[in-house]
Every structure is written in structure tokens, then in C-alpha cells.
Amino acid sequence: MAVKVLRCFIFLLPVVLAQNEYIPIITKDDCTAVRNLGQQYNQYFNTLLMRCTSCLQNTTFQAVSSDGYSCECESDYKYVTNFGGANIWCSKCPLNQVRSADGWGCVTCETGTSCACGGNNVAVEREVNGALVTTTGGGDARVCQACADYTSPNLRGDRCERCNMLLKINPTWRTCTCPSGQLSGGICFNTTIRSFQITTVPLTSGTAESTYVREHVQAAYLMCRDFVNSTACQILSNLCVLSWYEYDSSLSETKTCNLYRKIPDKNLPDTLGQDWNAYLPVLYYSQEGDRILDDDSLTTEYTFSPVSYLEYRVGRYTLNGTYLGTSEVTGGRLQLCSDTTSRLNAAYTFGTYYEQSCSIPAIDLWDTQKYQLEFYDLYIELTRNGENQLYAAPVKINNLVFGGDKVNTGSSTRDWILTRRFFLVDNVVTTGADTSGGGTTPTPSLPQYVRYAKSIEISINLYSSLPNGRIYPPLMTITYDQVSLINAQAGASISPTFKVKYNMGLDSYRKDFQIAVGTLSTLGVILAGYKTWVWSKRAGRLAIDFASIINFVFYVSGVLSNVFFVITFGIAFYFLIFYKRQNYVYLFLLDGVYYEEWLGLFGSAFALKCLQIAHMIASQCTVDIFFIDWEKPKGTLGVKSDGSKKENPVSIWRTYFAANEWNEIQTCRKINHIFQIFAVVFFLSYVGFENVATKDPNGKVVKSSSDYQAPYDTMFRYAVGALVYLLVAFVQWLFFTLIYERFFEDKVRDFVDLCSMANISVFIMHHAQYGYYIHGRSVYGKADTNMKEMFEMMKREEKDLVGQRGLLPNTEQQTFVMTLPRKLRLKYEEVLLAVALEGAGGGPQAGKEKGGLTDKQVEAYNVINKFLSTFIDHSLKNLDYQVRDKTLLESIMDTEFMDASEKGYFYNDDGHSFDQCLFYGNEITLLLFDTLLFCIIDLIATNFVLSGIITYIIIELVALVRDHGGRKNLAKKTLVDERFLI
């Protein structure tokens, strides 16, 4: 039932429903007079129908309004009705009458048909009580009345007003005309005044003419000084602010601020007291900059939990000194860049390092509605003695010039001249002739320049003597710039910035930093010296020589790199944790020279680590290595021409196979760097751990995209990046060590097993008289056999029917650390010398093809194989060795105390120390290199994904260099044909 009633009600409504129709595109300019029934009718633009509509009466009665959107009565016609649009009806006034001023009646002119009063007279139609003036005959009339002395008609000519420009009533004056030489800024002074030569405002380079300054500075100064006029004092103060506070010690009348600073020299009238501050705005601080900034009277205690805010307030004034009230700075009041309210207000969240920059079309600055010229006095609200109070916050104008110098751009706070008032955009005062010398004619109605705050930076200094979150007076630093109208009209843009930063006294930190660096570096150099001594002993160096010095440099590089990494990472991690987790604020981030010192140490750690990696690769690619083949010939093939037996040759394929396996494990590592990079980038970028590295108290991993994102801190990114990288590597190492090596594959131990099955021992001389030995002599006595026999031999070993694999009888020890006698090294070098000399001779050589072996190399291989196998078997009369365990002290100090000049020593190796010749045994060094590389790239690019990609590429290149150098060295030292190294 209700639905039916509603339908009926809808059908009964007046038909004003919209219909689809096409409307011609016309404007009010297309509306012209039309003829209808022989009469001419004006048309106006109907904004509802979007077309021209005729007035109700012809052109004799009605015309079109000035805006074109309505009709109106002609001058001799009065309104009968006037409801806008076409709903207007007019009636003609009687003869000798004209329409009244309000348009609703007709009046008789006392002065005739023109009704113009002229002179110092005004036209009057109504009495004070609203009644119409009547003629003697009783009709409505318009009469002319003369203005009294010291008054004149207003702009409409219907009222007499006092002469505003008269400073005082002068009995000799009767009109509002000011005598020559006594008018300034719209004020008529009693005496002739001298003209000031202040007509410009400063630009960053040169000056700009200002009509406003020329017309008002003199009157403002005189009215403020002589009559203590508050408006004049405000105008003069604002003009001083617009001149960027420029003044000099002479206080001559050539600068606006000189005039301002001269005013307090004159005594106030007795009735006004003696304090000019009650009448003249305070613009300058009377104390030195350092004393103002060191004021410790602010008692507000700022915290991160709960979140505290910088409670800034600004007193607002117009150019003429009108007070607009005190307002908060939130909502972007002091920021030229637009953004969401939450992001704009984030600038005042205590502890948030704020940076905002944008590009604005310069021509927008001429929009006085969007960018109004206002002057601000900056305050910070605080609670003192139980009540809310305002504390005047200092402002530093970098453009301020004193005596021709920009004193505020120096580093000494004592020389700074701090001020109180500032503006953001001046798009009013520079209206005037252009003095820049440009060839384009300026537009006189618009300012030729707009001056604006190019950079605003708020600096908060923590009162660090007590951990209670108190601060010193925050300092706002402003740098002004300008843009010309010509450039703005040509499409120029501006890039204003707004920053908030925090500082604290870091003297105690710097002392601790220097102690840590000095102490640990000294210990590091001592450790590097010890490592060099150990190396020289193992290398057979009897005295300090050039090679010892070079190795000392590289050892120092490696140790100091580790020291610097520990220090820089420790500092970064400390600041990250304690900055994010503090309640009462006592810690801010490093900046200035402190940050530069930390950054220099970080860069040094990476550079030194690169030297260590280069030294490690060079050392591994020059190591002496030889594969000892224990296989014996199987029978004879006949008798040689000299009558000796011709032995069945031993297959070289087992040696080639072992050499290839060694070649494969040269760059094998304990962590998979592909997974490493992927996992690190995943956690940092996708999970969002990098969000923790922002310069704000918010330590959340997931942050709202609508909130302000504080800039990243280099130290924080380093701490987070390095920590994640090391943790992922540690997890990989645990998995590799505890699970993968035990249950899947251990390539290094598998290589030792392979040597035993191939009947091949590996003799490695890492240094001249120091190295490693892998005993691979087969317990079966042979390895060059068929599959069936090999299977049977392995079965016998499983059943413990053969001897053990160790070097000594009934032992399993196969790997050893060697210190070798000098004689063995000399014999080894003697054999290789002939090969080296042949290779250095150049030219075609017998029995050699590209990449192949020469007869000399084959002979050298057989000699070295026999020599080393004989040495291992204790079959050399003057060369022998002894197997023993290292003492605990030797193991801790990584050295050997036994003298190996006459007899060598084989130290039982509980693990596989020979991996020091491989990447496998230098995982920590390589991991720190990868970590520093990853972080140094992120320092440059601030992008963890890009850092991961570049780090992976460089890791691959390093492995490629190591693989290439190791392959060359393996072929050269083992005398294995390089063509068989796959």
C-alpha cells in the first residue's frame, strides 16, 4: 500500500525531470539583441539552460547586466520587481526625474537634469532616519550638500568623511589637499620632510625596486619614532624583515633595518613609560648566538614512548601589521610543499628526522590567495611552573648581511645574528621597475620578483648532560631565494625544502670512539706483526726483506679490516637499538664530523678487506702443489734395446681425475651465495626489515604507506643489512655443518677419500717450508684396476680385512700440517727450474704443442713424483721427517716451535687444514668481504635489491678470477696438461 501511495505522489509532482538533450556550446558573448513582434529585446545568458534568454521588456526598458547573467532596468527606469534573471519588470520615471540611487524610486534633481554635485559636495536622497528628501512641492528629490572643513566626499560620492591623511588638524587648512613636501605614505605631516633613499629590497644578487617600500618606509619610520604609532611600528618592522635584516653599524638612513634600530635611541613620552618593546616588535636578539642557543631553561621532557611533539606556535601578522592571531604550525602552515595532513604534521613528531622537497611551478607563487604574504613570530609552547607558556624560538636568516658580510653562514655560533620574525613568500613588495637590466619590458601590475623561503631547517639540540629528554632552544634556519616573473612565465619551477634534524653533544662518544680505534688498531698491528713473523719462519726468511714488508702490509690490511668492521658495526647496531628503544630521549644519531669519521672507518674496512682478498687469491694461485702417484707398474712389456726390462706404464688418468676434483673444490664455499643473496634481499625488501632503518622512533617492520616515511639512515641500513646478511650466513653454516655435510655431501672430505681410492697423495707447499699433506696411498696397494676387483677391495675394507688408511701404521690420520727442511725445498726448486727456464726460452720447442707438455716437464714430473714418494717413505738418507701432535700452545698461536732446518715435522691434523689453500677454509674472510661489499653498494645506491644483484656479480667475478688463476697454477705446479682440466 505504501508503495502505491509513493508512486501516486511521484506522478503528481510538477514535471521538472531532466531529459537527455543536446545543448549548443555558447557563451555569454554570443547573446545579442533579437527582434520579436517588431520590437528589439536584449538577451542574457541563462546559466540553468546554458543558452541565451530574452528579457521580458524591450531594449527601451531593459539592458543586460555587466556580468551578462541577468537583465536590469535602463537608467531612467525604476524597478517594479527584481528577482534576477528575466524575472524583472521596469517602469519609466516621470519627466524631469531620474532613478534613485537604490533603483526602486524616482527623484527630482535639485541641480537640474545632470544630478551631478561636483566639488566638495555629496548627493543626498535620504535623511539620517531613512526618509526620502522632499522638494518644496512635496516630491522626492536628490539635493547637493557641501562637506564640512577637514572632510571630503567618499569614493561613492554619497557621504563626507574625515581627511584620513591629516596627521593633526591645522587651522590654516580647510580641505584634504596636503601641502607640497609634507605627504608621505598617505600621511600629511605638519612640516616638510626629507626624502629617504630607500626604494629597493634585496635579492640574492642585486636588488629590486619596490613601490611599497618607497611609499611607506618614510611615513612608517616617522610615525613610529615621533608618534609611537603601533601600526607604523609594525609596518617598519615588517619592511626590515623583508630586507632580510640587512643593517650596518653606522645606522645610516640608507637601510630599513638601520631605521628600525635607531628608534629605541629616542626616549618615549613620559605617559608611555620607557620600554619600546611594548610598541616596537622585537626582531633581533640582544645576546650573542651561542648564549641564546645554550639556554637551558626549557623544562619540557621529551619522550619516544609516549610520543612527544614539538609544540610550535606562530604569531601571525599582515604586511600592514594587523595581528591575525596565534596559530599552530601543523597542517603545513610553514611548508610550501603540499601533502597529506599526517605527512605534513610528521615534521613535528619529536625524534623524526624530516625531509620534504617538491617542485612547484614558479608562476603559482604570484597567486596571492594561495600564497599570502604573512609574517610569523615563532614560539614553542611549554609547561613551566604549572602553566602553559610560550618561549620565543630563534630564527637564523642565512641571507642576513651585516656590514657587507653574510655573518650567519659561518660555523661560529658566537658570530650569528639571530632574529625573531620571518616570512615564507613575498609576492607583493617587489612591484616596481625592474633594475636587473633585462631587455624584456616588465608587467607593471605584477611583482617583478617573488622572494620565497627556498630552504627551512629546524635544528633541535639535545641537552645531553642529563638523560631526561630536555632540549636547548630549537633553531630555525631559513635561506631565501627569488624567481623573476619573466622566468616564471617561461615555465620555470622552484624546489623548496623543509627539514627537521636533531643533534646532541658527542664529545664522550668521540673519546670512546678514538680509544676503541686506537686500542684495537694497535693490537691489530701487533697481531699482523706476529703473523708476518710466523710467515717469514714458514717461508724460510732469515731476515726482514721486501717480501716480509709486503706481507706485513697485507696482514695489517686484513686485521685492521676486521677491527674496523667490528667497530663500525658495533656503533651502528648500538645506535639502532638504543635510539629506537629509548623512552626519555638521551640519544640522537651521528652527524657532522662524527658521522664522517664513522663513514671513513667503514670505507677503510671495505678497502682493506679488498686488499686482504687480493692477497689471499694471489697466495692461493701461487701455492706449490703436486700429486704423488703411488701406483706401481704391472709387469713388463718386453726388453728395451739396452737389455733392461720395459715396464708396463702406469695410467695417468687417476692423477688427471684427482687434479680435476681439486680444481673443482678450489672455489667451493660453505654457504650458497645465490641463496644467500636471495634470502637477504627477501628479508630486507619484501618482509620489510629495511623499514627499521628510518630516522624516526618507529621501529616497526611494516609501516603504513599513508604515513610519512622518514629518510633512511646510513648507519641503520648498515646495521640492519649486515646483521641480516650475517644471520642468514650463520643459519646456512649451521645447516651445512650439522646436516648437509653429515648426511649429503662433504666435498673436502670426499676429496680425501678420492685420493685414497685413486692411490694419489697430495703434497701442498703453501709457503716455501710449510704446507699440507693428504696421504692418499691406497690400502689395497693399487688402484689401477677393473670394476670387479675395485668392488672386491672395497668389500674387504668394509670387513676390516686390510690395513688402515693413515700414514702411520694402524692409524686413520690422513691429513697433516708440514714444516719442511730447507734441503727438500731446494731439491724441489732445482727440478722445476729446468722446466721454468725452458718455458721462459720462447719459440717452438720439441715435443710441445699449444697447451701441452714438453719432454722436460714429463721428466720433471717423474723425478718429483719419485723424490716426494721416497721422502714420504723415509727412504732419503739426509731428508726425513717426524710425525707428532701440536702442543696446545702451538695450536692456539698457530705456529710451530720445532726447528725444521734439518728434519721435517708432520703435525697430525684433526680436520682439514689444507682448505686454507681453498675458498672453503677462508669462509669468514669471504663472508666479511661479501657483507662489506653488500653494505658499501647500498651506501651508494640506497637500494638493497640493486646491492644484492651487484654483490652477486662481483662474487662471481672473484670466483672466476680465483678459478682461472688456480687452474693455471695447478697445471704449472702439478705438471698436469691443462687441456685435461675440465
Secondary structure as UniProt FT lines:
FT   HELIX           2..12
FT   HELIX           28..30
FT   STRAND          34..36
FT   TURN            37..38
FT   STRAND          39..41
FT   STRAND          43..46
FT   TURN            47..50
FT   STRAND          51..54
FT   TURN            59..61
FT   STRAND          62..64
FT   TURN            66..67
FT   STRAND          71..73
FT   TURN            75..76
FT   STRAND          77..82
FT   TURN            85..86
FT   STRAND          88..92
FT   TURN            95..96
FT   STRAND          97..99
FT   TURN            101..102
FT   STRAND          106..109
FT   TURN            110..111
FT   TURN            119..120
FT   STRAND          121..124
FT   TURN            128..129
FT   TURN            136..137
FT   STRAND          140..146
FT   TURN            149..150
FT   STRAND          151..153
FT   TURN            155..156
FT   STRAND          160..162
FT   TURN            164..165
FT   TURN            171..172
FT   TURN            180..181
FT   STRAND          183..184
FT   TURN            185..186
FT   STRAND          187..188
FT   STRAND          200..202
FT   STRAND          207..209
FT   HELIX           211..227
FT   HELIX           230..242
FT   TURN            243..245
FT   TURN            249..250
FT   TURN            253..254
FT   HELIX           256..262
FT   HELIX           263..265
FT   HELIX           270..272
FT   HELIX           276..278
FT   HELIX           289..293
FT   TURN            304..307
FT   STRAND          312..317
FT   TURN            319..320
FT   STRAND          323..328
FT   TURN            330..334
FT   HELIX           341..345
FT   HELIX           346..348
FT   TURN            350..351
FT   STRAND          354..357
FT   STRAND          360..361
FT   HELIX           362..366
FT   TURN            368..370
FT   STRAND          375..384
FT   TURN            385..386
FT   STRAND          387..392
FT   STRAND          395..397
FT   TURN            398..399
FT   TURN            403..404
FT   HELIX           407..409
FT   HELIX           413..415
FT   STRAND          421..423
FT   STRAND          425..426
FT   TURN            429..430
FT   TURN            444..445
FT   STRAND          449..462
FT   TURN            464..465
FT   STRAND          475..484
FT   HELIX           485..489
FT   TURN            490..491
FT   STRAND          493..494
FT   STRAND          497..504
FT   HELIX           507..538
FT   TURN            539..540
FT   HELIX           546..581
FT   HELIX           592..620
FT   TURN            621..622
FT   STRAND          624..629
FT   STRAND          636..639
FT   TURN            641..642
FT   STRAND          645..647
FT   HELIX           653..665
FT   TURN            666..667
FT   HELIX           673..681
FT   HELIX           682..687
FT   HELIX           689..693
FT   TURN            705..706
FT   HELIX           714..735
FT   HELIX           736..740
FT   HELIX           741..743
FT   HELIX           747..758
FT   STRAND          760..767
FT   TURN            768..769
FT   STRAND          770..774
FT   TURN            779..780
FT   HELIX           787..798
FT   TURN            799..800
FT   TURN            809..810
FT   STRAND          815..819
FT   HELIX           822..841
FT   TURN            846..847
FT   TURN            850..851
FT   HELIX           855..872
FT   TURN            873..874
FT   STRAND          881..884
FT   HELIX           888..893
FT   STRAND          904..908
FT   HELIX           913..917
FT   HELIX           919..922
FT   HELIX           923..941
FT   HELIX           944..974
FT   HELIX           978..980
//
